[in-house]
């Protein structure tokens, strides 16, 4: 299991969550990216191949970040989505896979004729 981050800072104007881990790994995760990759069942579905492509979230921001025990945070977005619990390993995975996941997201939007803008 991944260690808890040593720092978690939300830069409101940039809409970016900065995450730092004890081994020095650092990630800047845009709110839009966190929203469209939410670990919630609403986004991920209940099984393989059920992930939903969430469109129109280019301008989404984060309203609150709440601790969930010692293993995760719940992020409340200003589009009122707040059901995803971001575990430390999942936050790290999002950072490590950001480039590939973002490219897949943009491709999924294009295939479905969807846009990042509302």
C-alpha positions as CSV (number, residue, x, y, z in Angstrom):
1,X,0.0,0.0,0.0
2,X,1.3,3.5,-0.8
3,X,2.3,5.7,2.0
4,X,0.2,8.8,2.9
5,X,1.2,12.0,1.1
6,X,3.5,14.3,3.0
7,X,1.7,17.3,1.4
8,X,-1.7,17.8,-0.2
9,X,-2.3,21.4,-1.4
10,X,-5.1,22.7,-3.6
11,X,-4.2,25.7,-5.8
12,X,-7.6,27.2,-6.2
13,X,-6.8,29.7,-9.0
14,X,-5.0,27.1,-11.1
15,X,-7.5,24.4,-10.1
16,X,-4.7,21.9,-9.4
17,X,-4.1,19.6,-6.5
18,X,-0.5,19.2,-5.6
19,X,0.4,15.8,-4.0
20,X,3.8,14.9,-2.6
21,X,4.8,11.5,-1.3
22,X,7.5,10.5,1.2
23,X,9.8,9.1,-1.5
24,X,9.9,12.5,-3.2
25,X,7.3,11.8,-6.0
26,X,5.3,14.9,-6.7
27,X,2.3,15.3,-8.9
28,X,0.1,18.3,-10.0
29,X,-3.3,16.9,-10.7
30,X,-5.9,19.2,-12.3
31,X,-9.3,19.2,-10.8
32,X,-10.8,18.3,-14.2
33,X,-8.6,15.2,-14.4
34,X,-9.5,14.2,-10.8
35,X,-13.2,14.7,-11.6
36,X,-13.2,12.6,-14.8
37,X,-11.2,9.9,-13.1
38,X,-13.3,9.8,-10.0
39,X,-13.1,6.4,-8.3
40,X,-16.9,6.6,-7.7
41,X,-19.2,4.0,-9.1
42,X,-21.0,6.8,-10.9
43,X,-17.9,7.2,-13.1
44,X,-16.1,3.8,-12.9
45,X,-19.3,1.7,-13.0
46,X,-19.7,-1.5,-11.1
47,X,-17.5,-3.7,-13.2
48,X,-15.0,-3.9,-16.1
49,X,-15.9,-1.9,-19.2
50,X,-18.5,0.2,-17.4
51,X,-16.5,3.4,-17.1
52,X,-18.4,6.5,-18.0
53,X,-16.8,9.3,-20.1
54,X,-17.6,12.4,-18.2
55,X,-17.7,15.5,-20.5
56,X,-18.0,19.2,-20.0
57,X,-15.8,19.5,-16.9
58,X,-13.1,21.8,-18.2
59,X,-13.9,24.5,-15.6
60,X,-14.7,22.3,-12.6
61,X,-13.1,23.2,-9.3
62,X,-12.7,21.6,-5.9
63,X,-14.8,22.9,-3.0
64,X,-13.6,20.6,-0.2
65,X,-11.0,17.9,0.5
66,X,-12.0,15.8,3.5
67,X,-9.9,13.1,5.2
68,X,-11.3,9.6,5.2
69,X,-9.5,7.8,8.0
70,X,-5.8,7.6,7.4
71,X,-6.0,6.1,4.0
72,X,-7.8,8.5,1.7
73,X,-9.6,11.8,1.0
74,X,-13.0,12.6,-0.3
75,X,-13.0,15.4,-2.9
76,X,-16.1,17.6,-3.3
77,X,-16.2,19.3,-6.7
78,X,-18.2,22.4,-7.5
79,X,-20.4,20.4,-9.9
80,X,-21.6,18.8,-6.7
81,X,-20.0,15.4,-7.4
82,X,-18.6,14.2,-4.0
83,X,-18.9,10.4,-3.9
84,X,-15.4,9.4,-4.9
85,X,-12.9,8.3,-2.2
86,X,-9.4,8.9,-3.4
87,X,-7.1,6.4,-1.6
88,X,-3.4,7.2,-1.3
89,X,-2.5,4.4,-3.8
90,X,-5.1,5.7,-6.3
91,X,-3.9,9.3,-6.0
92,X,-0.3,8.0,-6.7
93,X,-1.6,5.9,-9.7
94,X,-3.4,9.0,-11.1
95,X,-0.1,10.9,-10.9
96,X,2.0,8.2,-12.4
97,X,-0.4,7.5,-15.2
98,X,-1.6,11.0,-15.9
99,X,-0.3,11.4,-19.4
100,X,-1.7,8.0,-20.6
101,X,-5.0,8.4,-18.8
102,X,-5.5,11.9,-20.1
103,X,-4.7,10.9,-23.7
104,X,-7.3,8.0,-23.3
105,X,-9.8,10.4,-21.9
106,X,-9.4,12.9,-24.8
107,X,-9.7,10.0,-27.3
108,X,-12.9,8.7,-25.6
109,X,-14.4,12.2,-25.9
110,X,-13.5,12.4,-29.6
111,X,-14.9,9.0,-30.3
112,X,-18.2,9.9,-28.6
113,X,-18.4,13.4,-30.1
114,X,-18.2,15.0,-26.7
115,X,-16.2,18.0,-25.5
116,X,-14.4,19.2,-22.4
117,X,-16.3,22.5,-22.4
118,X,-19.8,22.6,-20.8
